[in-house]
Amino acid sequence: MMTNTTASKVKLIWDTNLAGTVFLALAAVYQIWIAHCNESSVTWRITSSIRHFVEETWHKTWVGIFNENNLMIQTVGSTVFIFLSWIITNVLFLTADLMPSSWFYRFKIQEKRNAMIDKRKLLKAMCVVIFNLLVVNLMFLTVSYPLVEWWGALSTTQSLPTFGQFAIQLFIFRICEEFCNYYGHRLLHMPQFYKYHKKHHEWTAPCSIISAYCGPEEHFFANAVPVTSGPFLFRAHLLVSWVWTFMVLTTTAVEHCGYHLPFLWSPEGHDYHHKTFTCWYGTMAFLDVLHGTDEPFSNTVDGKRQFISCSLVPVKSSIPNKEQ
């Protein structure tokens, strides 16, 4: 029989990973369904048409734009894709930050901090982030290219996976990233390495673009390596790696956005980490619970807000901080 403490830890892990769990469940149901469909069914035809469209689009990109040049598409192509993905995943939050009187403000987690973001500070951060995304990423992809080619990862010519295989790959990549991210993050908080991480923590009340605000050393080893670890180890198709990277950029934008918005996964844990500099080093909770680094966050009112809200009422209103 589970104790109250154990039950609360299990609930914390469940609430933190609910969105991913729902995605995997839907992927499993879809895969079972499509496996029992015959080739004349509407579902099968739609699936085949989508797959054909993706393959044709990829082939046109691979041949038409990059002239079947592996080095160019894996370095320049990936760098451009990551940068455009960063713009897409941050534009909404950035707009909200620059319009503090907007509807978004009532969902602000640390409403007393960064209520009005210093535009000079934000511009400085954006310059650092753009440098990391364009220069450091290109350097990382270029330096790692010989190893990637030797290992046979990030292929541009292998067959694309089925939707079920794709979902399983995303799950594996998520676990790989979590292990690399958690232990790498804890390492950066050790006194002898914190100088490389200190820049990122200049923002105690983060906004979405701060996810990539750090020194080049940290971006190279603590951002790029964890994200690419899964696709590299399991020799994923380059397109799958790009989709995975877009999902990571979306996740980390939400983690740093500073808003607990309805129907999105909760950024309360990482926001608390920026506020206190301690605890909650991962994003999936299970390693934090395993090592006890979920505390004191899990024992605070912020920890009670670590769930997906399905209400337009701000979580801080439904679960108020009685000490304030």
C-alpha positions as CSV (number, residue, x, y, z in Angstrom):
1,M,0.0,0.0,0.0
2,M,1.4,3.4,-1.0
3,T,2.1,6.0,1.7
4,N,0.8,9.5,1.2
5,T,4.3,10.7,0.4
6,T,4.8,8.0,-2.3
7,A,1.3,8.7,-3.7
8,S,2.1,12.4,-4.0
9,K,5.4,11.6,-5.8
10,V,3.6,9.3,-8.2
11,K,1.0,12.0,-8.8
12,L,3.7,14.6,-9.4
13,I,5.3,12.4,-12.1
14,W,2.0,11.6,-13.6
15,D,0.9,15.2,-13.8
16,T,4.2,16.3,-15.2
17,N,4.1,13.8,-18.0
18,L,0.4,13.7,-18.7
19,A,0.7,15.3,-22.2
20,G,3.3,12.8,-23.3
21,T,1.3,9.9,-21.9
22,V,-1.8,11.0,-23.8
23,F,0.2,11.3,-27.0
24,L,1.6,7.8,-26.7
25,A,-1.8,6.4,-25.8
26,L,-3.4,8.0,-28.9
27,A,-0.4,6.8,-31.0
28,A,-0.9,3.3,-29.8
29,V,-4.7,3.3,-30.5
30,Y,-4.1,4.7,-33.9
31,Q,-1.5,2.1,-34.7
32,I,-3.7,-0.7,-33.6
33,W,-6.6,0.7,-35.6
34,I,-4.5,1.2,-38.8
35,A,-3.2,-2.3,-38.5
36,H,-6.7,-3.7,-38.8
37,C,-7.7,-1.5,-41.7
38,N,-7.6,-2.8,-45.2
39,E,-6.0,-0.9,-48.1
40,S,-9.4,0.2,-49.5
41,S,-10.5,1.9,-46.2
42,V,-10.7,5.7,-45.9
43,T,-8.2,5.7,-43.0
44,W,-5.6,3.7,-44.9
45,R,-5.9,6.0,-47.9
46,I,-5.6,9.1,-45.9
47,T,-2.6,7.7,-44.0
48,S,-0.9,6.6,-47.3
49,S,-1.6,10.0,-48.9
50,I,0.0,11.9,-45.9
51,R,3.0,9.6,-46.0
52,H,3.4,10.0,-49.7
53,F,3.1,13.8,-49.4
54,V,5.8,13.9,-46.6
55,E,8.2,11.6,-48.6
56,E,7.7,13.7,-51.8
57,T,8.3,17.0,-49.9
58,W,11.4,15.6,-48.2
59,H,12.7,14.3,-51.6
60,K,12.2,17.7,-53.2
61,T,14.0,19.4,-50.3
62,W,16.9,16.9,-50.3
63,V,17.4,16.9,-54.1
64,G,16.1,20.4,-55.1
65,I,17.5,22.6,-52.4
66,F,20.6,20.7,-51.1
67,N,21.5,18.8,-54.3
68,E,21.8,15.5,-52.3
69,N,24.7,17.0,-50.3
70,N,24.7,15.3,-46.9
71,L,27.1,17.8,-45.3
72,M,25.0,20.8,-46.3
73,I,21.6,19.5,-45.2
74,Q,22.9,18.1,-41.9
75,T,24.8,21.3,-41.0
76,V,23.3,24.4,-42.8
77,G,19.9,22.8,-43.3
78,S,19.6,21.7,-39.7
79,T,20.8,25.1,-38.4
80,V,18.3,27.0,-40.5
81,F,15.5,24.6,-39.5
82,I,16.3,25.0,-35.8
83,F,16.4,28.8,-36.0
84,L,13.1,29.0,-37.9
85,S,11.5,26.6,-35.3
86,W,12.8,28.8,-32.5
87,I,11.1,31.8,-34.0
88,I,7.8,29.9,-34.5
89,T,7.8,28.5,-30.9
90,N,8.7,31.8,-29.2
91,V,6.8,34.5,-31.2
92,L,3.5,34.1,-29.2
93,F,5.3,34.2,-25.8
94,L,7.5,37.1,-26.9
95,T,4.4,39.1,-28.0
96,A,2.9,38.5,-24.6
97,D,6.0,39.6,-22.8
98,L,6.1,42.9,-24.7
99,M,2.4,43.5,-24.0
100,P,2.2,43.0,-20.2
101,S,-1.4,44.3,-20.0
102,S,-2.6,41.6,-22.3
103,W,-4.8,38.6,-21.5
104,F,-1.7,36.5,-20.8
105,Y,-0.6,38.5,-17.8
106,R,-3.1,37.0,-15.5
107,F,-1.4,33.6,-16.0
108,K,2.0,35.0,-15.1
109,I,3.7,32.7,-12.5
110,Q,6.0,35.3,-10.9
111,E,3.8,38.4,-11.4
112,K,5.9,40.6,-9.1
113,R,9.1,40.0,-11.2
114,N,9.4,40.9,-14.9
115,A,6.0,42.5,-14.9
116,M,7.5,44.9,-17.3
117,I,10.5,43.2,-19.1
118,D,13.5,45.4,-19.5
119,K,13.7,45.7,-23.3
120,R,17.4,46.4,-23.3
121,K,18.0,43.3,-21.2
122,L,15.7,41.3,-23.6
123,L,17.5,42.6,-26.6
124,K,20.9,41.6,-25.1
125,A,19.5,38.1,-24.4
126,M,18.1,37.8,-27.9
127,C,21.6,38.6,-29.4
128,V,23.1,35.8,-27.3
129,V,20.4,33.4,-28.2
130,I,20.7,34.1,-31.9
131,F,24.5,33.7,-31.8
132,N,24.0,30.3,-30.1
133,L,21.3,29.1,-32.5
134,L,23.2,30.2,-35.7
135,V,26.9,30.1,-34.8
136,V,27.3,27.5,-32.0
137,N,24.7,25.2,-33.5
138,L,26.5,25.3,-36.9
139,M,29.8,24.6,-35.2
140,F,28.4,21.7,-33.2
141,L,26.8,20.1,-36.3
142,T,29.9,20.6,-38.4
143,V,32.3,19.2,-35.7
144,S,30.0,16.2,-35.0
145,Y,29.3,15.5,-38.7
146,P,32.2,12.9,-39.2
147,L,31.0,11.0,-36.2
148,V,27.4,11.1,-37.4
149,E,28.5,9.8,-40.8
150,W,30.6,7.1,-39.4
151,W,27.8,5.9,-37.1
152,G,25.2,6.0,-39.9
153,A,22.9,8.3,-38.0
154,L,20.6,11.1,-39.3
155,S,20.3,9.4,-42.7
156,T,18.6,11.4,-45.5
157,T,17.9,8.4,-47.7
158,Q,16.5,5.6,-45.5
159,S,12.7,5.0,-45.4
160,L,10.7,7.1,-43.1
161,P,9.2,5.2,-40.1
162,T,5.6,4.4,-39.7
163,F,3.6,6.6,-37.3
164,G,3.9,3.9,-34.6
165,Q,7.6,3.7,-35.0
166,F,7.8,7.4,-35.0
167,A,6.0,7.7,-31.7
168,I,8.2,5.0,-30.1
169,Q,11.3,6.8,-31.3
170,L,10.1,10.1,-29.8
171,F,9.5,8.4,-26.5
172,I,13.1,6.9,-26.5
173,F,14.5,10.3,-27.5
174,R,12.7,11.9,-24.6
175,I,14.2,9.5,-22.1
176,C,17.7,9.9,-23.6
177,E,17.3,13.7,-23.4
178,E,16.0,13.6,-19.8
179,F,19.0,11.5,-18.6
180,C,21.5,13.8,-20.3
181,N,19.7,16.9,-19.3
182,Y,19.2,16.0,-15.7
183,Y,22.7,14.8,-14.9
184,G,24.3,17.5,-17.1
185,H,22.2,20.2,-15.3
186,R,23.2,18.9,-11.9
187,L,26.8,18.9,-12.9
188,L,26.5,22.6,-14.0
189,H,25.2,23.5,-10.6
190,M,28.3,22.1,-8.9
191,P,30.6,24.9,-7.7
192,Q,33.4,24.0,-10.1
193,F,31.1,24.2,-13.2
194,Y,28.6,26.8,-12.2
195,K,30.5,29.6,-13.9
196,Y,29.4,28.0,-17.2
197,H,25.7,28.1,-16.1
198,K,25.6,31.3,-14.3
199,K,24.6,33.3,-17.4
200,H,21.4,31.3,-17.8
201,H,20.4,32.1,-14.2
202,E,20.7,35.8,-14.7
203,W,16.9,35.6,-15.3
204,T,15.3,34.6,-12.0
205,A,11.9,35.1,-13.6
206,P,12.4,33.6,-17.1
207,C,10.7,34.2,-20.4
208,S,10.6,31.8,-23.3
209,I,13.7,32.9,-25.3
210,I,15.9,32.4,-22.2
211,S,15.8,28.7,-22.9
212,A,18.9,29.2,-25.1
213,Y,20.4,32.1,-23.2
214,C,23.7,30.8,-22.0
215,G,27.4,30.8,-22.8
216,P,28.6,28.9,-26.0
217,E,30.2,26.1,-23.9
218,E,26.9,25.4,-22.1
219,H,24.9,25.5,-25.3
220,F,27.3,23.2,-27.0
221,F,27.5,20.5,-24.3
222,A,24.3,21.0,-22.2
223,N,21.8,21.9,-24.9
224,A,22.9,20.5,-28.2
225,V,24.3,17.1,-26.9
226,P,21.2,16.1,-24.9
227,V,18.8,17.0,-27.8
228,T,20.8,15.0,-30.4
229,S,21.7,12.1,-28.2
230,G,18.6,10.0,-29.0
231,P,18.5,10.5,-32.8
232,F,22.3,9.9,-32.9
233,L,22.3,6.7,-30.8
234,F,19.3,5.1,-32.5
235,R,20.3,6.3,-36.1
236,A,17.1,8.2,-36.7
237,H,16.2,9.7,-40.1
238,L,17.2,13.3,-40.3
239,L,13.5,14.4,-40.8
240,V,12.5,12.6,-37.6
241,S,15.4,14.4,-35.9
242,W,14.1,17.7,-37.1
243,V,10.5,17.0,-35.9
244,W,11.9,15.9,-32.5
245,T,14.0,19.1,-32.3
246,F,10.9,21.2,-33.0
247,M,9.1,19.4,-30.2
248,V,12.0,20.0,-27.8
249,L,12.1,23.7,-28.7
250,T,8.3,23.9,-28.1
251,T,8.7,22.2,-24.7
252,T,11.6,24.3,-23.5
253,A,9.8,27.5,-24.7
254,V,6.8,26.6,-22.5
255,E,9.2,25.5,-19.6
256,H,10.7,29.0,-19.6
257,C,7.8,31.1,-20.7
258,G,6.8,32.2,-17.2
259,Y,3.0,31.6,-17.9
260,H,0.9,28.7,-16.6
261,L,-1.5,28.8,-19.5
262,P,-4.6,26.6,-19.9
263,F,-4.2,23.3,-21.8
264,L,-0.4,23.5,-21.8
265,W,1.9,21.5,-19.6
266,S,3.0,23.2,-16.5
267,P,6.2,25.3,-16.3
268,E,5.9,25.7,-12.6
269,G,8.8,23.3,-11.8
270,H,11.4,25.0,-14.0
271,D,10.1,28.4,-13.1
272,Y,10.7,27.5,-9.4
273,H,14.2,26.4,-10.3
274,H,15.0,29.8,-11.8
275,K,13.6,31.5,-8.7
276,T,15.5,29.5,-6.2
277,F,18.5,28.1,-8.2
278,T,18.0,24.7,-6.4
279,C,16.0,21.5,-7.1
280,W,14.0,20.4,-10.2
281,Y,16.9,19.8,-12.5
282,G,15.0,17.7,-15.0
283,T,11.7,18.1,-16.9
284,M,10.0,14.7,-16.5
285,A,10.2,14.6,-12.7
286,F,11.1,10.9,-12.3
287,L,14.8,11.5,-11.9
288,D,14.2,14.4,-9.5
289,V,11.9,12.2,-7.4
290,L,14.5,9.3,-7.6
291,H,17.3,11.6,-6.3
292,G,15.1,13.7,-4.0
293,T,15.7,16.9,-5.9
294,D,12.0,17.4,-6.4
295,E,12.1,18.9,-2.9
296,P,11.4,21.6,-1.7
297,F,9.4,22.4,-4.8
298,S,7.1,19.4,-4.5
299,N,6.2,20.5,-0.9
300,T,5.3,24.1,-1.8
301,V,2.2,25.6,-3.3
302,D,4.1,25.9,-6.6
303,G,4.4,22.1,-6.6
304,K,0.7,21.7,-6.1
305,R,0.2,23.7,-9.3
306,Q,2.4,21.3,-11.4
307,F,-0.4,20.0,-13.6
308,I,-2.1,20.8,-16.9
309,S,-4.9,23.3,-16.2
310,C,-8.1,22.9,-18.2
311,S,-9.7,26.0,-16.9
312,L,-9.5,29.7,-18.0
313,V,-9.2,30.6,-14.3
314,P,-5.5,31.1,-13.5
315,V,-4.0,28.3,-11.4
316,K,-2.6,30.8,-8.9
317,S,-6.3,31.9,-8.2
318,S,-7.6,28.4,-7.8
319,I,-4.6,27.3,-5.7
320,P,-3.6,30.6,-3.9
321,N,-0.4,31.1,-1.9
322,K,-1.8,31.7,1.6
323,E,1.5,33.0,2.8
324,Q,1.3,36.0,0.5
